[in-house]
């Protein structure tokens, strides 16, 4: 089972991306965790270390997939 | 069954994104087609009309998900 983390910050594009990961990810292969960096601010450093440059982003097995572009991590940190 | 089209242009980021869609999309829900716009150039217009701004991108049920950023559609058209 792969571990996937979907990092978002509550923006409209993030919500759209969340719909995508919830609907279409193969949950027999992926154990999905959703992290809202706007509220879970202590996860920001972990996201950056995983290579997340903007949200929404999906990290699976060390690979980072930025989906569309909602906000940069700099914006998230200032927000 | 949802219809998904993954548009790419053969770039390194496109190939990485293709691994993602092939590995983790739920194929019980999504019928996936892979389109290489570098070779299938007659599909470029269709991709643009679907809202694809850059490749790689995944179009599912009219929603466009740009995954990372490989090349703009302008680059694809010139390439």
Backbone of each chain as nested JSON, in Angstrom:
{
  "chains": [
    {"id": "A", "residues": [
      {"number": 1, "name": "UNK", "atoms": {"N": [0.847, -1.197, 0.0], "CA": [0.0, 0.0, 0.0], "C": [0.884, 1.249, 0.0]}},
      {"number": 2, "name": "UNK", "atoms": {"N": [0.607, 2.136, -0.93], "CA": [1.344, 3.398, -0.968], "C": [0.698, 4.398, -0.031]}},
      {"number": 3, "name": "UNK", "atoms": {"N": [1.521, 5.275, 0.515], "CA": [1.027, 6.324, 1.403], "C": [0.973, 7.622, 0.601]}},
      {"number": 4, "name": "UNK", "atoms": {"N": [-0.201, 8.238, 0.554], "CA": [-0.343, 9.492, -0.182], "C": [-0.812, 10.579, 0.772]}},
      {"number": 5, "name": "UNK", "atoms": {"N": [-0.239, 11.763, 0.624], "CA": [-0.696, 12.908, 1.402], "C": [-1.1, 14.006, 0.435]}},
      {"number": 6, "name": "UNK", "atoms": {"N": [-2.328, 14.481, 0.561], "CA": [-2.804, 15.602, -0.246], "C": [-2.723, 16.858, 0.608]}},
      {"number": 7, "name": "UNK", "atoms": {"N": [-1.813, 17.755, 0.24], "CA": [-1.646, 19.012, 0.974], "C": [-2.458, 20.094, 0.283]}},
      {"number": 8, "name": "UNK", "atoms": {"N": [-3.248, 20.815, 1.041], "CA": [-3.999, 21.921, 0.457], "C": [-4.094, 23.051, 1.477]}},
      {"number": 9, "name": "UNK", "atoms": {"N": [-4.734, 24.148, 1.05], "CA": [-4.85, 25.288, 1.957], "C": [-6.248, 25.89, 1.884]}},
      {"number": 10, "name": "UNK", "atoms": {"N": [-7.209, 25.086, 1.463], "CA": [-8.597, 25.525, 1.493], "C": [-9.032, 26.416, 0.351]}},
      {"number": 11, "name": "UNK", "atoms": {"N": [-8.121, 26.698, -0.591], "CA": [-8.482, 27.582, -1.698], "C": [-9.401, 26.843, -2.681]}},
      {"number": 12, "name": "UNK", "atoms": {"N": [-10.035, 27.587, -3.582], "CA": [-11.008, 27.008, -4.511], "C": [-10.359, 25.917, -5.375]}},
      {"number": 13, "name": "UNK", "atoms": {"N": [-9.148, 26.191, -5.848], "CA": [-8.453, 25.207, -6.685], "C": [-8.097, 23.971, -5.868]}},
      {"number": 14, "name": "UNK", "atoms": {"N": [-7.769, 24.209, -4.584], "CA": [-7.467, 23.083, -3.697], "C": [-8.669, 22.175, -3.521]}},
      {"number": 15, "name": "UNK", "atoms": {"N": [-9.843, 22.775, -3.383], "CA": [-11.067, 22.016, -3.159], "C": [-11.397, 21.182, -4.398]}},
      {"number": 16, "name": "UNK", "atoms": {"N": [-11.199, 21.795, -5.558], "CA": [-11.404, 21.106, -6.834], "C": [-10.453, 19.905, -6.938]}},
      {"number": 17, "name": "UNK", "atoms": {"N": [-9.203, 20.124, -6.556], "CA": [-8.214, 19.047, -6.607], "C": [-8.546, 17.935, -5.624]}},
      {"number": 18, "name": "UNK", "atoms": {"N": [-9.108, 18.316, -4.49], "CA": [-9.473, 17.317, -3.481], "C": [-10.561, 16.397, -4.018]}},
      {"number": 19, "name": "UNK", "atoms": {"N": [-11.509, 16.983, -4.744], "CA": [-12.567, 16.195, -5.352], "C": [-11.96, 15.132, -6.288]}},
      {"number": 20, "name": "UNK", "atoms": {"N": [-10.93, 15.577, -7.019], "CA": [-10.249, 14.677, -7.944], "C": [-9.59, 13.506, -7.197]}},
      {"number": 21, "name": "UNK", "atoms": {"N": [-8.79, 13.82, -6.164], "CA": [-8.082, 12.727, -5.485], "C": [-9.063, 11.805, -4.759]}},
      {"number": 22, "name": "UNK", "atoms": {"N": [-10.122, 12.381, -4.202], "CA": [-11.092, 11.536, -3.494], "C": [-11.864, 10.649, -4.458]}},
      {"number": 23, "name": "UNK", "atoms": {"N": [-12.157, 11.181, -5.654], "CA": [-12.971, 10.405, -6.597], "C": [-12.177, 9.377, -7.368]}},
      {"number": 24, "name": "UNK", "atoms": {"N": [-10.974, 9.74, -7.773], "CA": [-10.322, 8.936, -8.801], "C": [-9.053, 8.215, -8.375]}},
      {"number": 25, "name": "UNK", "atoms": {"N": [-8.551, 8.466, -7.182], "CA": [-7.391, 7.701, -6.729], "C": [-7.828, 6.281, -6.393]}},
      {"number": 26, "name": "UNK", "atoms": {"N": [-6.966, 5.335, -6.707], "CA": [-7.266, 3.932, -6.447], "C": [-6.985, 3.627, -4.978]}},
      {"number": 27, "name": "UNK", "atoms": {"N": [-8.049, 3.571, -4.197], "CA": [-7.878, 3.403, -2.745], "C": [-7.491, 1.973, -2.357]}},
      {"number": 28, "name": "UNK", "atoms": {"N": [-7.439, 1.079, -3.336], "CA": [-6.889, -0.245, -3.022], "C": [-5.362, -0.205, -3.054]}},
      {"number": 29, "name": "UNK", "atoms": {"N": [-4.819, 0.848, -3.648], "CA": [-3.359, 0.968, -3.746], "C": [-2.808, 2.089, -2.893]}},
      {"number": 30, "name": "UNK", "atoms": {"N": [-3.669, 3.066, -2.549], "CA": [-3.202, 4.291, -1.918], "C": [-3.96, 4.55, -0.622]}},
      {"number": 31, "name": "UNK", "atoms": {"N": [-3.211, 4.756, 0.435], "CA": [-3.786, 5.164, 1.711], "C": [-3.667, 6.693, 1.786]}},
      {"number": 32, "name": "UNK", "atoms": {"N": [-4.797, 7.386, 1.63], "CA": [-4.789, 8.838, 1.433], "C": [-5.033, 9.6, 2.73]}},
      {"number": 33, "name": "UNK", "atoms": {"N": [-4.17, 10.575, 2.977], "CA": [-4.375, 11.508, 4.092], "C": [-4.53, 12.914, 3.513]}},
      {"number": 34, "name": "UNK", "atoms": {"N": [-5.488, 13.663, 4.033], "CA": [-5.703, 15.037, 3.566], "C": [-5.197, 15.985, 4.652]}},
      {"number": 35, "name": "UNK", "atoms": {"N": [-4.311, 16.9, 4.282], "CA": [-3.74, 17.841, 5.257], "C": [-4.049, 19.27, 4.814]}},
      {"number": 36, "name": "UNK", "atoms": {"N": [-4.731, 20.008, 5.663], "CA": [-5.042, 21.425, 5.413], "C": [-3.96, 22.265, 6.081]}},
      {"number": 37, "name": "UNK", "atoms": {"N": [-3.066, 22.805, 5.258], "CA": [-1.922, 23.526, 5.816], "C": [-2.317, 24.866, 6.443]}},
      {"number": 38, "name": "UNK", "atoms": {"N": [-3.495, 25.365, 6.088], "CA": [-3.954, 26.609, 6.698], "C": [-4.289, 26.411, 8.171]}},
      {"number": 39, "name": "UNK", "atoms": {"N": [-4.781, 25.236, 8.514], "CA": [-5.114, 24.961, 9.912], "C": [-4.031, 24.102, 10.587]}},
      {"number": 40, "name": "UNK", "atoms": {"N": [-3.484, 23.133, 9.826], "CA": [-2.402, 22.28, 10.361], "C": [-1.055, 22.897, 10.025]}},
      {"number": 41, "name": "UNK", "atoms": {"N": [-0.787, 24.053, 10.595], "CA": [0.405, 24.794, 10.185], "C": [1.705, 24.102, 10.592]}},
      {"number": 42, "name": "UNK", "atoms": {"N": [1.637, 23.228, 11.558], "CA": [2.854, 22.498, 11.959], "C": [3.248, 21.407, 10.958]}},
      {"number": 43, "name": "UNK", "atoms": {"N": [2.446, 21.238, 9.894], "CA": [2.813, 20.277, 8.844], "C": [3.487, 20.971, 7.657]}},
      {"number": 44, "name": "UNK", "atoms": {"N": [3.589, 22.325, 7.696], "CA": [4.156, 23.068, 6.557], "C": [5.601, 22.634, 6.28]}},
      {"number": 45, "name": "UNK", "atoms": {"N": [6.391, 22.505, 7.352], "CA": [7.801, 22.16, 7.173], "C": [7.933, 20.773, 6.529]}},
      {"number": 46, "name": "UNK", "atoms": {"N": [7.137, 19.842, 7.006], "CA": [7.135, 18.482, 6.436], "C": [6.792, 18.517, 4.942]}},
      {"number": 47, "name": "UNK", "atoms": {"N": [5.787, 19.35, 4.584], "CA": [5.388, 19.456, 3.178], "C": [6.536, 20.002, 2.333]}},
      {"number": 48, "name": "UNK", "atoms": {"N": [7.183, 21.042, 2.846], "CA": [8.295, 21.632, 2.1], "C": [9.433, 20.631, 1.93]}},
      {"number": 49, "name": "UNK", "atoms": {"N": [9.702, 19.876, 3.0], "CA": [10.788, 18.89, 2.909], "C": [10.45, 17.783, 1.915]}},
      {"number": 50, "name": "UNK", "atoms": {"N": [9.165, 17.519, 1.734], "CA": [8.748, 16.516, 0.739], "C": [8.86, 17.056, -0.683]}},
      {"number": 51, "name": "UNK", "atoms": {"N": [9.099, 18.376, -0.812], "CA": [9.256, 18.95, -2.139], "C": [8.05, 19.734, -2.622]}},
      {"number": 52, "name": "UNK", "atoms": {"N": [7.091, 19.983, -1.738], "CA": [5.891, 20.72, -2.125], "C": [6.238, 22.198, -2.325]}},
      {"number": 53, "name": "UNK", "atoms": {"N": [5.986, 22.692, -3.531], "CA": [6.287, 24.087, -3.877], "C": [5.028, 24.939, -3.876]}},
      {"number": 54, "name": "UNK", "atoms": {"N": [3.89, 24.302, -4.124], "CA": [2.617, 25.014, -4.158], "C": [1.524, 24.033, -3.762]}},
      {"number": 55, "name": "UNK", "atoms": {"N": [0.383, 24.575, -3.396], "CA": [-0.768, 23.736, -3.098], "C": [-1.859, 24.009, -4.135]}},
      {"number": 56, "name": "UNK", "atoms": {"N": [-2.687, 23.038, -4.444], "CA": [-2.673, 21.68, -3.909], "C": [-1.559, 20.816, -4.489]}},
      {"number": 57, "name": "UNK", "atoms": {"N": [-1.094, 19.87, -3.684], "CA": [-0.07, 18.93, -4.127], "C": [-0.342, 17.571, -3.5]}},
      {"number": 58, "name": "UNK", "atoms": {"N": [0.009, 16.552, -4.262], "CA": [-0.182, 15.184, -3.795], "C": [1.192, 14.543, -3.728]}},
      {"number": 59, "name": "UNK", "atoms": {"N": [1.554, 14.031, -2.557], "CA": [2.843, 13.359, -2.391], "C": [2.562, 11.862, -2.25]}},
      {"number": 60, "name": "UNK", "atoms": {"N": [3.119, 11.078, -3.154], "CA": [2.951, 9.615, -3.091], "C": [4.312, 8.972, -3.199]}},
      {"number": 61, "name": "UNK", "atoms": {"N": [4.671, 8.174, -2.202], "CA": [5.934, 7.425, -2.222], "C": [7.107, 8.327, -2.58]}},
      {"number": 62, "name": "UNK", "atoms": {"N": [7.122, 9.518, -2.049], "CA": [8.246, 10.421, -2.289], "C": [8.124, 11.233, -3.568]}},
      {"number": 63, "name": "UNK", "atoms": {"N": [7.176, 10.916, -4.435], "CA": [6.97, 11.705, -5.652], "C": [5.987, 12.831, -5.367]}},
      {"number": 64, "name": "UNK", "atoms": {"N": [6.261, 14.013, -5.892], "CA": [5.382, 15.163, -5.654], "C": [4.651, 15.512, -6.944]}},
      {"number": 65, "name": "UNK", "atoms": {"N": [3.33, 15.573, -6.875], "CA": [2.523, 15.956, -8.026], "C": [1.757, 17.214, -7.671]}},
      {"number": 66, "name": "UNK", "atoms": {"N": [2.184, 18.329, -8.252], "CA": [1.469, 19.584, -8.039], "C": [0.292, 19.589, -8.998]}},
      {"number": 67, "name": "UNK", "atoms": {"N": [-0.906, 19.739, -8.461], "CA": [-2.107, 19.697, -9.286], "C": [-2.614, 21.121, -9.455]}},
      {"number": 68, "name": "UNK", "atoms": {"N": [-2.677, 21.581, -10.716], "CA": [-3.038, 22.969, -10.99], "C": [-2.192, 23.887, -10.124]}},
      {"number": 69, "name": "UNK", "atoms": {"N": [-2.629, 25.042, -9.821], "CA": [-1.816, 25.932, -8.995], "C": [-2.752, 26.824, -8.194]}},
      {"number": 70, "name": "UNK", "atoms": {"N": [-2.805, 26.588, -6.893], "CA": [-3.667, 27.388, -6.037], "C": [-2.888, 28.504, -5.386]}},
      {"number": 71, "name": "UNK", "atoms": {"N": [-1.851, 28.143, -4.634], "CA": [-1.078, 29.135, -3.896], "C": [0.324, 28.585, -3.673]}},
      {"number": 72, "name": "UNK", "atoms": {"N": [1.311, 29.472, -3.703], "CA": [2.677, 29.042, -3.423], "C": [2.827, 28.774, -1.929]}},
      {"number": 73, "name": "UNK", "atoms": {"N": [3.861, 28.046, -1.568], "CA": [4.095, 27.769, -0.156], "C": [4.401, 29.063, 0.603]}},
      {"number": 74, "name": "UNK", "atoms": {"N": [4.991, 30.035, -0.093], "CA": [5.248, 31.328, 0.555], "C": [3.933, 31.989, 0.964]}},
      {"number": 75, "name": "UNK", "atoms": {"N": [2.946, 31.904, 0.076], "CA": [1.629, 32.46, 0.404], "C": [1.005, 31.719, 1.583]}},
      {"number": 76, "name": "UNK", "atoms": {"N": [1.178, 30.406, 1.592], "CA": [0.604, 29.606, 2.68], "C": [1.236, 30.009, 4.011]}},
      {"number": 77, "name": "UNK", "atoms": {"N": [2.564, 30.221, 3.99], "CA": [3.26, 30.571, 5.23], "C": [2.839, 31.945, 5.74]}},
      {"number": 78, "name": "UNK", "atoms": {"N": [2.574, 32.853, 4.793], "CA": [2.155, 34.193, 5.208], "C": [0.688, 34.232, 5.632]}},
      {"number": 79, "name": "UNK", "atoms": {"N": [-0.094, 33.306, 5.022], "CA": [-1.539, 33.296, 5.268], "C": [-1.879, 32.978, 6.708]}}
    ]},
    {"id": "B", "residues": [
      {"number": 1, "name": "UNK", "atoms": {"N": [-18.849, 4.917, -15.781], "CA": [-17.4, 4.99, -16.036], "C": [-17.048, 6.386, -16.547]}},
      {"number": 2, "name": "UNK", "atoms": {"N": [-16.065, 7.017, -15.902], "CA": [-15.609, 8.315, -16.366], "C": [-14.581, 8.124, -17.476]}},
      {"number": 3, "name": "UNK", "atoms": {"N": [-14.566, 9.103, -18.366], "CA": [-13.589, 9.076, -19.453], "C": [-12.468, 10.049, -19.097]}},
      {"number": 4, "name": "UNK", "atoms": {"N": [-11.24, 9.57, -19.07], "CA": [-10.099, 10.431, -18.755], "C": [-9.129, 10.432, -19.921]}},
      {"number": 5, "name": "UNK", "atoms": {"N": [-8.598, 11.597, -20.235], "CA": [-7.557, 11.694, -21.26], "C": [-6.34, 12.35, -20.636]}},
      {"number": 6, "name": "UNK", "atoms": {"N": [-5.207, 11.681, -20.725], "CA": [-3.943, 12.238, -20.249], "C": [-3.195, 12.767, -21.462]}},
      {"number": 7, "name": "UNK", "atoms": {"N": [-3.049, 14.109, -21.532], "CA": [-2.336, 14.736, -22.634], "C": [-0.904, 14.994, -22.202]}},
      {"number": 8, "name": "UNK", "atoms": {"N": [0.033, 14.595, -23.032], "CA": [1.429, 14.882, -22.71], "C": [2.183, 15.162, -23.996]}},
      {"number": 9, "name": "UNK", "atoms": {"N": [3.475, 15.475, -23.851], "CA": [4.268, 15.764, -25.044], "C": [5.639, 15.108, -24.964]}},
      {"number": 10, "name": "UNK", "atoms": {"N": [5.719, 14.052, -24.172], "CA": [6.951, 13.27, -24.145], "C": [8.071, 13.821, -23.277]}},
      {"number": 11, "name": "UNK", "atoms": {"N": [7.832, 14.975, -22.633], "CA": [8.877, 15.567, -21.803], "C": [9.063, 14.741, -20.514]}},
      {"number": 12, "name": "UNK", "atoms": {"N": [10.174, 14.992, -19.818], "CA": [10.502, 14.21, -18.622], "C": [9.404, 14.317, -17.566]}},
      {"number": 13, "name": "UNK", "atoms": {"N": [8.879, 15.524, -17.379], "CA": [7.822, 15.715, -16.38], "C": [6.549, 14.999, -16.836]}},
      {"number": 14, "name": "UNK", "atoms": {"N": [6.32, 14.99, -18.151], "CA": [5.157, 14.269, -18.69], "C": [5.248, 12.781, -18.39]}},
      {"number": 15, "name": "UNK", "atoms": {"N": [6.444, 12.22, -18.547], "CA": [6.64, 10.788, -18.338], "C": [6.421, 10.447, -16.863]}},
      {"number": 16, "name": "UNK", "atoms": {"N": [6.929, 11.307, -15.989], "CA": [6.726, 11.148, -14.542], "C": [5.232, 11.176, -14.216]}},
      {"number": 17, "name": "UNK", "atoms": {"N": [4.519, 12.117, -14.824], "CA": [3.085, 12.227, -14.58], "C": [2.332, 11.018, -15.12]}},
      {"number": 18, "name": "UNK", "atoms": {"N": [2.819, 10.473, -16.216], "CA": [2.168, 9.309, -16.8], "C": [2.271, 8.11, -15.858]}},
      {"number": 19, "name": "UNK", "atoms": {"N": [3.436, 7.979, -15.203], "CA": [3.621, 6.906, -14.233], "C": [2.58, 7.03, -13.115]}},
      {"number": 20, "name": "UNK", "atoms": {"N": [2.338, 8.285, -12.716], "CA": [1.358, 8.542, -11.665], "C": [-0.051, 8.114, -12.091]}},
      {"number": 21, "name": "UNK", "atoms": {"N": [-0.485, 8.574, -13.266], "CA": [-1.864, 8.243, -13.667], "C": [-2.02, 6.744, -13.922]}},
      {"number": 22, "name": "UNK", "atoms": {"N": [-0.973, 6.117, -14.471], "CA": [-1.074, 4.681, -14.741], "C": [-1.094, 3.876, -13.448]}},
      {"number": 23, "name": "UNK", "atoms": {"N": [-0.334, 4.348, -12.453], "CA": [-0.229, 3.579, -11.208], "C": [-1.406, 3.788, -10.28]}},
      {"number": 24, "name": "UNK", "atoms": {"N": [-1.862, 5.027, -10.182], "CA": [-2.745, 5.35, -9.06], "C": [-4.174, 5.731, -9.421]}},
      {"number": 25, "name": "UNK", "atoms": {"N": [-4.486, 5.882, -10.706], "CA": [-5.88, 6.147, -11.055], "C": [-6.698, 4.875, -10.87]}},
      {"number": 26, "name": "UNK", "atoms": {"N": [-7.898, 5.051, -10.393], "CA": [-8.789, 3.917, -10.156], "C": [-9.418, 3.486, -11.475]}},
      {"number": 27, "name": "UNK", "atoms": {"N": [-8.882, 2.424, -12.056], "CA": [-9.319, 2.001, -13.391], "C": [-10.689, 1.319, -13.367]}},
      {"number": 28, "name": "UNK", "atoms": {"N": [-11.256, 1.128, -12.178], "CA": [-12.641, 0.652, -12.14], "C": [-13.602, 1.822, -12.34]}},
      {"number": 29, "name": "UNK", "atoms": {"N": [-13.086, 3.043, -12.175], "CA": [-13.933, 4.225, -12.333], "C": [-13.589, 5.04, -13.561]}},
      {"number": 30, "name": "UNK", "atoms": {"N": [-12.348, 4.871, -14.053], "CA": [-11.846, 5.755, -15.097], "C": [-11.344, 4.938, -16.282]}},
      {"number": 31, "name": "UNK", "atoms": {"N": [-11.833, 5.305, -17.456], "CA": [-11.338, 4.714, -18.695], "C": [-10.298, 5.681, -19.25]}},
      {"number": 32, "name": "UNK", "atoms": {"N": [-9.026, 5.306, -19.159], "CA": [-7.926, 6.235, -19.433], "C": [-7.392, 6.099, -20.85]}},
      {"number": 33, "name": "UNK", "atoms": {"N": [-7.251, 7.242, -21.508], "CA": [-6.591, 7.293, -22.816], "C": [-5.364, 8.193, -22.691]}},
      {"number": 34, "name": "UNK", "atoms": {"N": [-4.256, 7.77, -23.266], "CA": [-3.021, 8.569, -23.23], "C": [-2.806, 9.167, -24.611]}},
      {"number": 35, "name": "UNK", "atoms": {"N": [-2.654, 10.487, -24.682], "CA": [-2.47, 11.162, -25.973], "C": [-1.148, 11.92, -25.962]}},
      {"number": 36, "name": "UNK", "atoms": {"N": [-0.272, 11.588, -26.891], "CA": [1.027, 12.264, -27.044], "C": [0.836, 13.356, -28.097]}},
      {"number": 37, "name": "UNK", "atoms": {"N": [0.784, 14.604, -27.639], "CA": [0.488, 15.709, -28.56], "C": [1.648, 16.004, -29.506]}},
      {"number": 38, "name": "UNK", "atoms": {"N": [2.832, 15.536, -29.143], "CA": [3.975, 15.73, -30.037], "C": [3.831, 14.909, -31.308]}},
      {"number": 39, "name": "UNK", "atoms": {"N": [3.214, 13.742, -31.19], "CA": [3.027, 12.896, -32.37], "C": [1.587, 12.987, -32.884]}},
      {"number": 40, "name": "UNK", "atoms": {"N": [0.625, 13.047, -31.962], "CA": [-0.797, 13.18, -32.341], "C": [-1.169, 14.654, -32.42]}},
      {"number": 41, "name": "UNK", "atoms": {"N": [-0.575, 15.371, -33.361], "CA": [-0.735, 16.821, -33.381], "C": [-2.16, 17.248, -33.734]}},
      {"number": 42, "name": "UNK", "atoms": {"N": [-2.914, 16.394, -34.355], "CA": [-4.309, 16.733, -34.679], "C": [-5.217, 16.687, -33.449]}},
      {"number": 43, "name": "UNK", "atoms": {"N": [-4.683, 16.32, -32.277], "CA": [-5.464, 16.349, -31.043], "C": [-5.215, 17.629, -30.247]}},
      {"number": 44, "name": "UNK", "atoms": {"N": [-4.287, 18.5, -30.719], "CA": [-3.933, 19.713, -29.975], "C": [-5.151, 20.62, -29.792]}},
      {"number": 45, "name": "UNK", "atoms": {"N": [-5.927, 20.795, -30.85], "CA": [-7.078, 21.692, -30.782], "C": [-8.106, 21.184, -29.768]}},
      {"number": 46, "name": "UNK", "atoms": {"N": [-8.349, 19.886, -29.8], "CA": [-9.272, 19.254, -28.852], "C": [-8.795, 19.485, -27.406]}},
      {"number": 47, "name": "UNK", "atoms": {"N": [-7.48, 19.349, -27.2], "CA": [-6.928, 19.539, -25.852], "C": [-7.147, 20.98, -25.394]}},
      {"number": 48, "name": "UNK", "atoms": {"N": [-6.876, 21.923, -26.289], "CA": [-7.055, 23.332, -25.935], "C": [-8.518, 23.645, -25.632]}},
      {"number": 49, "name": "UNK", "atoms": {"N": [-9.399, 23.065, -26.426], "CA": [-10.832, 23.316, -26.196], "C": [-11.292, 22.718, -24.87]}},
      {"number": 50, "name": "UNK", "atoms": {"N": [-10.612, 21.656, -24.421], "CA": [-10.951, 21.059, -23.127], "C": [-10.411, 21.9, -21.967]}},
      {"number": 51, "name": "UNK", "atoms": {"N": [-9.571, 22.899, -22.301], "CA": [-9.043, 23.78, -21.258], "C": [-7.607, 23.494, -20.872]}},
      {"number": 52, "name": "UNK", "atoms": {"N": [-6.935, 22.657, -21.648], "CA": [-5.545, 22.32, -21.334], "C": [-4.641, 23.515, -21.654]}},
      {"number": 53, "name": "UNK", "atoms": {"N": [-3.923, 23.997, -20.635], "CA": [-3.029, 25.146, -20.798], "C": [-1.578, 24.715, -20.887]}},
      {"number": 54, "name": "UNK", "atoms": {"N": [-1.267, 23.574, -20.292], "CA": [0.096, 23.054, -20.299], "C": [0.019, 21.542, -20.203]}},
      {"number": 55, "name": "UNK", "atoms": {"N": [1.121, 20.9, -20.558], "CA": [1.196, 19.448, -20.405], "C": [2.249, 19.128, -19.357]}},
      {"number": 56, "name": "UNK", "atoms": {"N": [2.105, 18.037, -18.633], "CA": [1.03, 17.077, -18.721], "C": [-0.262, 17.578, -18.081]}},
      {"number": 57, "name": "UNK", "atoms": {"N": [-1.386, 17.108, -18.604], "CA": [-2.687, 17.442, -18.033], "C": [-3.615, 16.25, -18.167]}},
      {"number": 58, "name": "UNK", "atoms": {"N": [-4.488, 16.135, -17.179], "CA": [-5.45, 15.045, -17.168], "C": [-6.841, 15.663, -17.231]}},
      {"number": 59, "name": "UNK", "atoms": {"N": [-7.625, 15.273, -18.216], "CA": [-8.999, 15.771, -18.348], "C": [-9.945, 14.634, -17.976]}},
      {"number": 60, "name": "UNK", "atoms": {"N": [-10.756, 14.871, -16.954], "CA": [-11.738, 13.856, -16.544], "C": [-13.09, 14.524, -16.442]}},
      {"number": 61, "name": "UNK", "atoms": {"N": [-14.066, 13.999, -17.172], "CA": [-15.434, 14.495, -17.101], "C": [-15.483, 16.022, -17.209]}},
      {"number": 62, "name": "UNK", "atoms": {"N": [-14.685, 16.578, -18.093], "CA": [-14.703, 18.018, -18.312], "C": [-13.844, 18.815, -17.343]}},
      {"number": 63, "name": "UNK", "atoms": {"N": [-13.337, 18.183, -16.288], "CA": [-12.429, 18.87, -15.355], "C": [-10.995, 18.71, -15.833]}},
      {"number": 64, "name": "UNK", "atoms": {"N": [-10.201, 19.779, -15.748], "CA": [-8.811, 19.735, -16.203], "C": [-7.886, 19.793, -14.998]}},
      {"number": 65, "name": "UNK", "atoms": {"N": [-6.997, 18.834, -14.905], "CA": [-6.012, 18.819, -13.834], "C": [-4.628, 18.884, -14.448]}},
      {"number": 66, "name": "UNK", "atoms": {"N": [-3.99, 20.042, -14.317], "CA": [-2.623, 20.186, -14.793], "C": [-1.713, 19.606, -13.727]}},
      {"number": 67, "name": "UNK", "atoms": {"N": [-0.9, 18.643, -14.095], "CA": [-0.03, 17.977, -13.134], "C": [1.384, 18.488, -13.355]}},
      {"number": 68, "name": "UNK", "atoms": {"N": [1.936, 19.109, -12.305], "CA": [3.251, 19.747, -12.422], "C": [3.251, 20.67, -13.636]}},
      {"number": 69, "name": "UNK", "atoms": {"N": [4.383, 20.926, -14.224], "CA": [4.39, 21.804, -15.388], "C": [5.535, 21.378, -16.278]}},
      {"number": 70, "name": "UNK", "atoms": {"N": [5.203, 20.812, -17.419], "CA": [6.238, 20.371, -18.344], "C": [6.468, 21.407, -19.423]}},
      {"number": 71, "name": "UNK", "atoms": {"N": [5.408, 21.723, -20.166], "CA": [5.525, 22.656, -21.284], "C": [4.166, 23.302, -21.525]}},
      {"number": 72, "name": "UNK", "atoms": {"N": [4.213, 24.576, -21.918], "CA": [2.956, 25.256, -22.239], "C": [2.442, 24.745, -23.587]}},
      {"number": 73, "name": "UNK", "atoms": {"N": [1.152, 24.962, -23.833], "CA": [0.584, 24.551, -25.114], "C": [1.237, 25.311, -26.262]}},
      {"number": 74, "name": "UNK", "atoms": {"N": [1.683, 26.542, -26.007], "CA": [2.383, 27.298, -27.053], "C": [3.677, 26.579, -27.461]}},
      {"number": 75, "name": "UNK", "atoms": {"N": [4.388, 26.07, -26.452], "CA": [5.616, 25.309, -26.741], "C": [5.297, 24.047, -27.538]}},
      {"number": 76, "name": "UNK", "atoms": {"N": [4.202, 23.396, -27.167], "CA": [3.822, 22.166, -27.862], "C": [3.504, 22.473, -29.325]}},
      {"number": 77, "name": "UNK", "atoms": {"N": [2.806, 23.589, -29.549], "CA": [2.424, 23.933, -30.92], "C": [3.653, 24.279, -31.77]}},
      {"number": 78, "name": "UNK", "atoms": {"N": [4.65, 24.916, -31.141], "CA": [5.859, 25.268, -31.881], "C": [6.776, 24.074, -32.081]}},
      {"number": 79, "name": "UNK", "atoms": {"N": [6.697, 23.116, -31.101], "CA": [7.601, 21.971, -31.113], "C": [7.348, 21.073, -32.299]}}
    ]}
  ]
}
